[in-house]
């Protein structure tokens, strides 16, 4: 039977062990601060393809000629043809497309009459780098269309690009980076603390003492999960606050949604860390295992490289990556104003991953302890 009193004693023991260990104290304080400023100021991105949708209200030869420039470009991939203006918002909100091209009515007639024509291009500002690059590509294609018309007719180019970036009007890249930093950096803290937990007992020779103590494997795992969870949540929330107060990132969503997504995510990472720690015989092995896990988790999360640019088989692997969901959810909470209802599609996969990793860690702990 699980005893709350024994679990509390074990939790206190883990907090004391972290406080006394200089390496653990540094992990809690040093890396989060260093990485926060390094990523916040120095992170850059490359974009190779952009999904876009088209709303062509003119359906003329001129509009088809303009859109052919986008279809023939390797920088764009057409994913949807919209029927009405009301389809634009859900297409951007659901991230079905990163950009929408809206060709107005009378497009060809206005060009023929030498009247100015405004071509509206709407981009998803939640990913500011992709949005700015996409606008640059689009402007270039429109310029080529204008030059071709001017060469053919001798008239002054009349098509003008009117761009709008939703959720990040000024396309400030730091908003895109710093809004998800809390989740990315707390990954390092939680992974290292949890991966060293069981390995520390083995290296210090206290693992056998822990096994003969009146603790069940479930109680031990709960006791070892709470300190990494507390420190991870503390770091995540502090860095989210720093993103708002230091970098000026707007926070439009619900605090309860941010708490929910971070909490479920940290449980999933704790499960991965305890699984690594149960496999390790020394702290060095645990530390190495945690860094081996951290690298693909961060790279495949969509934080630095857009998932859309990855190969298809690699995109499928990202669905098993818990950081993928928390990065997307945190950006939605910060920039889009998302609440609990809006991020449920990220919470339930994280809950499933957390359940699997914690159960696997518990099974391995019992198996290795036998």
ABEGO torsion letter per residue (X at the ends): XBBAAAAAAAAAAAAAAAAABAAAAAAAAAAAAAAAAAAAAABBBBBABBBBBBBBAAGBAAAAAAAAAAAABAABBBABBBABAAAAAAAAAAGABABBBBBBBGAAAAAAAGBBBBBBBBBBAABAAAAAAAAAAAAAAAAAAAAAAAAAAGBBBABBBBBBBBGBAAGBAAAAAAAAAAAAAAAAAAAAAAAAAAAAAAAAGAAAAAAABBBBAAAAAAAAAAAAAAAAAAAAAAAAAAAAAAAGBBBABBAAAAAAAAAAAAAAAAAAAAAAAAABABAAAAAAAAAAAAAAAAAAAGAABBAAABBAAAAAAAAABAAAAAAAAAAAAAAAGBBAAAAAAAAAAAAAAAAAAAAAAAAAAAAAAX
